[in-house]
Amino acid sequence: MDTKNIVVGILALVVIGIVLISGCIEEKPKENTTQISAIEKFSSAEDFKSYLEETKTAQGYYSYGLRSNTMMTAQTSDLAFAEGGTQKIGAPTGDGTYFERVSETNVQVEGIDEPDIVKTDGKKIYFSPERKWTYLKRELMMEEKISPSYYEEPKTNIINAFPPADLSLDGEINNTGNLLLTKDVLVIFSSQNIGGYDVSNPKSPVKKWDIKLNDTSIVTSRLYNGKIYLVLRNYINEYNPCPIMPLTIGENPLVIECKEIYHPVSPVQTDVTFSAIILNPVSGEVENKISFVGSYSQSIVYMSENAIYVTYYYQESVFKFASKFFREECSDLFPKEILEKLKKLESYDISDQAKLMELQTIFEKYSKTLTNDEQLKIGNEMNNRMSDYYGKEKRELEKSGLVKIGLEKFEVTATGSVPGFPLNQFALDEYQGNLRIATTVGERFGGGSFGFGRSESANDVYVLDKNLKILGAVKDLGKTEKIYSARFIGDKGYLVTFRQIDPFYVLDLSDPQKPELKGELKIPGYSSYLHPLTKDKILGIGKENWQVKISLFDVSDVKNPKESDKYLLDESWSDILNTHHAFLLDTKHEIFFLPGSKGGYVFSYKDDKLKLIKAVSEISARRAIYINDYLYIIGDDKIVVLNENDWERVNEIKF
């Protein structure tokens, strides 16, 4: 293999990296991270266009239209919620009966509700099933002259749930999606619109307002203090970037003018605008809004009681990264005139992509002057040096931008960045004014995937202050692996990484400037969802080989965490591996529920032992809730009610 092939191969893959992952924030080497120094608003559409052109020149590629998927699993950050479960107590149902307690959706932060397919007020259950195939009998197919199978448009079901003896279907809404419920208003988030329904009379729900999404995707939404907080994402029209109109309320489009859109003073490669909106769920009116630029990739939102945090993945200049490598690590391999050409190329006011193409041309010409022996030697040297260099410098290439929106004035209060990218919203947590964030770095560029040789991925935890400046970090957890779950509880952090085994890490974050790794446990399989049962007991749900695995971790000794018990379920999948909303904890009866593909399962964790105490078959289980001492297992086509005192069935209803 000659130098030409080595260099061309490396540089070609580097260019692919530019195309796939975009964004840039000003470098700040001393903290081994970058920091957006200031933000301002665009003055006009021409100003926005100029900004886009500037980011192209600075970073090489405008990744309009590219997408990246994120996996959403779940953790929580509030220990009181983790131990007790979110529930309403002693509320009237409206007909003279009372429920003593009722579960709510398993959410990240207590008091901040999240949309899900099931909601309840303790009297009614609101369930929005997915669209499903319906298969017809042959004679019916011939009579109706339609195909053997077709999509049956589902409806949101309103079920009279309490008391269980009165279980019945009260009403339906011809719309489905994720739900939020506040007082007598049910909000349905579908793919193209958001609708608010008055359900005070469940037999005849009335649509109060309708919002159409204009080529807009919902990143997330929350319900807090009677208001809905929406984070929307719109691709930028390069030729007409603003104003943007993310949604239409009734007949009136919401217009966000150019002068309302924030951007970093230092150019940030961007392909989307984010819009955070406060929505009144009763009237459907927008009460406040704020917009800023970012990138589509790994768009994650975490919301605390004080702020909304939005992250997006980006890469620093790959040309600068490659140029620094050649100058600092390969100066003995190339003559002085080649390095001088490289230095001159750095000063050109052209895009990164153009610089990389020119860099490739320079080395192609030089390779023709080498003998076969020289080519063989230099090629091997470059491969090995690049692997070592990327291993040391990977945190200077892969970053996540952070934007903090204060809820008090609903404005951007801080911006920043950290190396790597978080797994999901629950890799972020606010505690005592600081933000903790767990990231994986080296996963996307390592392993030779983008011409950077073989290098280990790693995982870090950073603690940032209220201005999103890094105070401290724990680095290089689970080398060669990536994060599968993270959870922050008070001044402790718990992290699971995985490649072939499941390292479970315990972190002491009591000193924000000196966070420490305290304990580590390596076991087969992995946990993709963590949930605290008590102060010293953490439940992990994941997989071992093909089976769903449930682990009970004892963290009473932070230096020596143990798997005190485990259970392998005869299931290959559970919705909990995809969404935390599918998990239910009932501390009164010391049980938890998880759905599977074959049915629903109720486990006891009493006396620190995992015991399957009830399995419900013949139901496509999705969620479970409890009202008083009754457990309602909700499936796609029916609900089964169990008495939690003896686990006998007391009623069921089919849709």
N, C-alpha and C positions, 0 to 999 in steps of 0.2 A: 504494500500500500504506500503510495507516494504522498509527499506533502500536499500536492494539489488536491488529491482526493480527501485527505484529512481536513484541510482548511475549508474546502468547498462544502464538505459534508457538515462540519460544525456550523459554518455561517448560514447555510441553507436552513438548518434546523432552528437556528436562532431567529431567523426571519419569520419562520412559522410561529415561533413563540410570540413574536410581536403581534401577529395577526390574531392569535387566539386569545391573548390576555392583554388588556389595555389599561392605561392610566399612568399618571406620574404625579408625584408630589415632591417638592423641593427637598434636597438631601440635607441631613443633619448628622454627620458621621459620628460625632462624639457620643451620641446616645444610641448609636447603632439602629437608628430609625429615622423617619422623616417627620416633619411637622409643617402643616400649612401655617404660614406665618400670619396671614391676614385674609379676610374675605371682604368682598364688596359685591354690589349689584351691577348688572349690566345697565348701560345707559340707553341702549337702543338695540334693534335687530342687527344693525351693522356692527355694533360693538360685539354682539354675540357671535356673528360670523367671523369677525377678526380674531376672536378668542379661539374659535375652532381651528382656524388656519394656523394660529400660533402654536396650538397643541400638536398639530400635524408636523410642523417644522421641528418642534422640540423633541417629539417622540416617535414620529415616523408613520404611524398608521391610525386612521380614524375608523374604529371598529363598528361602524353603524350596522345594526341588524344582527350582530352576533349575540348568541345567548349562552347561558351557562346554568345548569340545574343545581339546586341546592336540596339537601335532605333535611327535613325538619323532624327532629326528635325532641325530647323534652326533659327538662329538669326544672327545679324551682329554687328560689333563693330565700324563702322565708321559713325559718325553722318552726315557728308556731303553726303555720299552715301545714307544713310537712307532717307534724305530729298529730294535728287534730282534724285536718281536712276542712275545706271551705264549706260552711253550712249555715243555713238560716234556722233559727230556733224559735219555737213558740209563736209562729205566725198563723193568723186565721186564714182559712181557705175561701171564705166568702159565703158559706152556706151553714155556718154555725159549728162546723167541725174544725179541729185544730191539728196541725202537725207539730210535733216537738222538734224535729230536726229533718233537714233535707240536704242531700249532697248537691253540689254545684259542679260545673265543669272543672276538671283538673287543669289548673292554670299555672303560669310561671310565678306571678306575684299576687299574693292575696289581695283581693279587693279590685283587681284589674282583670275584668272578664275578657275571654277570648272567644271568637266565633267557633262553633262546632255544629255537628249535625243533630245534636240533642240538647234541648234546654228544658228546664222545669221550674215552675213556681211553687211546687209542693202540692198543687192540686191538679194541674194539667201537665202533660208531657208533650212537647213539640218535637217531632221527629221528621227529618228530611232525608229520605232514602235516596240512594243513587239510582240512575236510570238502569234498567235491566232488560234482558231479553225475555220475551214471552213466546212460548212455543204452542202452536195451535193444533188441535186434533184435525185429522185428515178431512172429515166431513165438514167441519166448520171452515177449514181452509178453502174447500171447493165451493161452499155456499157464499163466502164473502169475497172469493176471488182475490186473495192476498197471499203473500209468501208464507212459508211455514213458520217463520220467526220474524219478529219485528221489535223495534224499540217501544216499550211501554213508557209513556211519559209519566214519571212519578209525581206525586203531590206531597206537600208537607202535611203530615197528619197531626191533628190536634186530638189528644187522647185524654179522656177523663180518667185520672189515675188513682185518686185517693177519695175515699177509702178503696182498697183493692176489690171489694165486692162489687163496686160500681164501675169497674174497668170497662170502658167502651170508647168507640170512635165518635167524637163529638163533631168534628168539622175537618175541612180540607182547604188547602190553598193551592191554586194552580201555579205553583212556582217552587223551586227547590234550590238548595245551596246551604252554605254555612249560616248559622243563626246567632243572633244576639237578642236577648229579651230584657226589656226594661219596663217595669210597671205593666201596662196593658198593650205595649207596642212590641211586635215581633219584627225584627229587621232580617231580611233574607238577602244574602250576598250570592248572586248567581254570576255566571261568567260574563254577562253583558250588561247587567244592571243591578241596582240595589233598590229594594222595595221596603217600605214601612207599612205594616198592617195593624189595624186596631183589632185586637183579639179579645176585647172585653166581653163580647158575645161570641164564644168560640164556634157556635153553630153557624154564624154568619159573619166571618171576618171581613173587614172592609179595608181596602187599600187606601192609605192616607197620602202617600207620596211615592214618587218613582224617580230614580236617578239613572240615567244612561251613561255607560262608560264609553268614551270616545277613543277607541284604539288605545285603551288604558288598561294596565294590569294592576291589581291590588297586591301590594307586597304583604301587607298585613293590616289588621284593624284591632282596636281595643275598645272596651266600654269602661269608662272610669268617671265616677262622680256624675252619672247621668248624661255624659257626653260620649260620643263615638269619635275616636281618633283614627283617622285613615292615613295610610302611607301609600301613595300611588306612584306609578312609574310610567313614563312616556318616552318612546324613542324620539330622538332629536331629528327633525327635518333639517338637513344640512343647508338647504337653500332658503328655508323660511323657518328658522328655529323658534321664533316667538312673534306674537304671544302664543301661549299654549292654552288649550281648552280641554282639560282632562275629562270633564264630565258635563252633562246637561241635566239640570234640575227642572223637570216638567218640560217647558219649551225654552228655558233660559240657560244658555251655556255659561259655565263658570270660566271666566277669562282671567288668566294670569299674565299680566303685562311683562314686557322685557325688564322693566325697572323693578320688578318684584322678585327676580330670579338671582340668587346668590351664586357666586363662583369664587374659588380661591384666587388671590392676587397672583400667586405663582401658577403657571399654566398646568392644568390637570387634564390629561387625555380623557375625553368624555363621550358617551354615546346616548345617555338618557338624562332626563330631568326627574327628580323626585319631588313630589308635592305632599306635604303633611297638612292635613285638613281636620278641623274640629267641626263635627256634624251634630246638629240637634236631632235626636232620634224621634222626637214627637212631631216636629214640623218638617224635617228633611232639609232644613236650611243650613248653609255653610256659615259658621260663626267666625272662623278665622282660617288663615292659610299661610303657608310659607313654602318656597320652592328653592331648589339648589341643584347644581349639576353633579353627575357622578357616572359610574359605569354599571352596566347590567350585572356583570359577573359577581356572584356570591353576595347579592343584596340581602342583608339580614337586618332585622329590626328587633331591638330590645327596649322595653318600656318599664321604667320605674315609677314611683310616685312623684318623682321630681322632673324627669326628663325622658325624651325619646332619643335613642341612639340608633343611627343608621350606619351600617358598614357596607363597603364595596371593595372588591378585590382589584388590584392593579399591579403593574410591574414598573420598576424603574427602567431607565434607558438601557436597553440591551447592548446598544453600540458602546456606551460608556463602560459597561461591564466588560465587554469583550476587549475594548481598547486598553483598559487598565490591565487586563490579564496579559495581553501581548507585551505591554511596556514593562510591567513589574515582574512577571513570571517567566518571560521568554526572551529577555533582552540578550541573553547569551546565544540564542539560536539563530538570530537574524542580524545582518549587517546594520551599521549605524544609519545608512541612507534609507533603509526600509522603515526604521523607527521614526526617522524625521518626517517621512511622508505620512506616517500615521498621526504624528503630532499635528501636522499641518491640516490633515483631514478633519481633526477634531474641531478646528476653528471655523470650518465652513458653515455658512448659514443655510443648510439644507436639512432635509429630514433624516431621521435615523435610518430609515429604509434605504435611502440613497447612499448614505455613508457606508452602510453594510455592503451594498453592491460594489461600491468603489473599493472597499477593503478587500473584498473577494478578488477583484481584478488585480490589485496590487500583488496579492500573494500568488495568484495564478501566473503572473509574469515572472515572479521571482522563482517559482518552482521549476520553471523551464531551464534555469541556470544550474540546477543541482544534479549531481550524479544519482544513480539509483541507490547507492549506499547512503548518501546524505539524506535522501528522501525517506528512506526506511527509518533512519535514526530519529530524524526530526518528527516524523509522524508519531512514533511511539512516545517520544518525550512530550509532545503536545497533548496527547490523550491522557497520559498520567498526570501531567501538571494541571490540566483543566479539571480533572476529577478532584484533586486536592484543593484547588483554588475555589471551586464552587462549594465544596464542603465547608470552607472557612467563610466565604463571602455570601452565601445564599440569602442571608437575612437582608442584604443590601439590594436584592433584586425583587423579591416577592413581598408585597405589602398589602395591607388593608387600610383604606381611608376610613376615618371616623368623623361623623357629624353629630353634634349634641344640640338638641332643641329643648330649651327650658320651657316647662309647662306654664310657669307663672306669667310670662309675657309672650310666650309662644314665638320665640326668636332663636336664631342660632347663637349659642353662647360659647361654643368652643369647637375646634376642629383639631384633628391629629391623625396619627397613623401608628401601626405596629407591624412588625414583620409577620409574614404568613397570612393565613386566613382562618377564621373561626368555622366550626362545623355548623352551628345553628344559633338561634337567638339565645339559647341557654348556655352557650359558652361565654356569655357576657353577664355581669352582675354588678349592681351598684351597692356599695356598703360603706356607711359612714362618710359619704361624700366622694369616695373613690370608685373607680371602675376597674373591675377585674375582667380579664379576657384571656381565654385559652385559644391558642392557634397552632396550626400545623404548618411547617415550613419545609420546602424541599421536595414536597410530594409531586408537584406538577412539573418541575424542571429536572429533578434528580432521576437516577436510574438510566441515564443516557437518552432520555426521551427527546430532549431538545438540543442535543449536541454538547451538553455540559459534562459528559462522562458519567461514570458511576459515582453516586454520592448518596449518603444516608439522609433520609427525611428525619425530622425531629419535631418535638412539640414543646411549646413554651407557654408560660403563664405570666402575664404582665399586669402590674398594678399601676393605674394612671390616676393623677389627681383631677380636681374639678375642671382644670383647663386642658385635660387630656394630654398631659406631659407625663412621661414614664417616670415612676418613682422607684420601682424595683421589678425584678424578674427572676423566675426560675426557668432555666433553659435545658434543652437536650434531654427531655423526658421521652422514653420510648423510641430510641433511635431505630431507624428503618421502618417505623410504624406510623400510623396516623391516629388521630383522636376519633373514638367511637362514641364517647359520651363525656360530659363534664357537668359538674354541679358545685355550686358554692353555697355553703351554709354557715352563716355567721363569719367567724374568722378562720374557717377551714375551707379547703377546696378538695374536691375528689375528681379524679381524672382516670378514664379508661382508654388505653391505646391498644391497637391490635394489628397483628400481621399473621402470626401463627399461634401465639399464646396471648393471654389477656393480663397485661400488667395493670393492677389497680393501685393508683397512687394516692397518698394522703399528704396534703400540703398545709403548712401552717402559714397563714396570711395575716397574723395578728400584727406584725410590723410591716406596714406597706413598703418600706424601703429595703427590707431584708426578708422577703418571703422565702420559705424553706421547704424542701422536700423532706418529710419526716419518715414516711413508711412506704413500703412497696410489697405487693403480693402478686405472684405470677401463677396463673391457673389456666387450664385449657379453655378454649372458647373466648367469648367476649360478651360484654354487657353494653347494650346500646341505649338503655334507659336506666337511670338511677333515681331511687326515691327513698328518702329517710323515713324509717318507721318510728324510731325513737332517736334520742340524742346520740346514741352509740351504735345504732343498727341501721345499715344501709341496704336496701333491696336493689338488686341488679337483675334486669331482664334482657336477655340477648339470645345467643345461639351457641351451641357446641356441636360441631359437625352439622348435621341437618336438623337437629332437634332444637326446639325452644328451651332455653335454659333459664332457671330462676336461681339466683344466688343470694344468700343472706350473709352480709359482711359485718363482722364485729370490728368496730374502729375505736373501742374504748382505750386501747393502747395504740396511740397514733404511730408509734415506731414499729409496731408489729401487728398490722391488720390481718384478720383471719377470715376465711370463708367458713363460717360456723355450720352452714347447711346448704344443700343445693337440691334441685329437683329438675329432672329432665322430662319434659312433657312430650307426649306422642303427637306432636304437631310440628310442622315445618315452618309455620308463620303465625304471628299474632299482630294485630293492628297496632299494638303498643310499640312494635319495632319501627313503626312509621309515624305514629302520632301519640303524644302523651295524653291526649284527650280520651284515649281508650282505656286508661288506667283508672281504677277506683279504689280508694282506701277507706275503710270503715274502722276507726280506732276503737269504737265502743265494743264491737264484737271481735276485734283483732283479726280482721280478715281483709283480703284484697281480691279484686276481680280482674281477670284478663280474658279477652276473647281469643278464640282460635278458629281455624278453618272448619273444624268438626263440631264446635259447640262453644259453650261458655264455661269458665272454670272459676271456682271460689276456693281460695287457699287461706288457711289459718297460719299465722306466724306466732301463735301463743307459745310461751316458754322457749322462744328462740328456735322453734322447729317449724319447718315448712311441711304442711299437711294438706293434701287435697281433700276437702270436706264435701264438695258438691260439684258434680259435672252435669251440665244440661246439654243433652244432645238434640239433634234434629232442629237446630236453630242456627241461622247464619248470624251469629252474635256480633254486634258492633260496639255497643256501649252497655253500661249498667249505672243505675242510680239507686239511692235508697231514700225512702220517705218513712219516717219513724223506724220501725224494725222490719220493714218490708224491702226486699231487694228486687228491683225491676230489671230483668235482663232484656235488652232491646235488640231485636234482630231485624233483618231486612223485611221480613214478612209477618213477624209476630212479636208479642211481648209475653214473657213468662214472669210471674210474680212468685217469689219465695218468701216464706216466713223465716227470718234470720234466727229465731229462737230454736227451731227444730229442723229447718231447711226443707220443709215440705212445700210442695206447690199449693198455692191457694187460689190462683186464677191464671188465665191466659187469654189473649185475644189475637186473632189473625186479621191481617189487613186484606 
